[in-house]
Amino acid sequence: MRHVTFAGYRVRIPHHPVIRMVLGVVLVILGFFGFLPILGFWMIPLGLVILSVDIPAIRRLRRKAAVRLGVWLKARYPRLARSLGFTMSEGQAS
């Protein structure tokens, strides 16, 4: 199985692209029904992360979000940023 890494978490995803696409779309659609007891709004970002493997536009959004999260964490919580894998760049002192 393949995996996607986002904010220090690894999400395992199926290897076949059709299964990934179907799983991502189903998670996003069911996430819109997050007000129901079993479903949740957490399904939308997870579906988008899975779709980002195959769709370049969503991949760019995921990468931009990861960079913004890293910059924000490094400025406010440097220890947490290091533990999640957002390391300091070469020009910055630790």
Secondary structure, DSSP 8 states (H G I E B T S, - for coil): -EEEEETTEEEEE-SSHHHHHHHHHHHHHHHTTTTSSS--TTHHHHHHHHHTTT-HHHHHHHHHHHHHHHHHHHHH-HHHHHHTT----TTS--
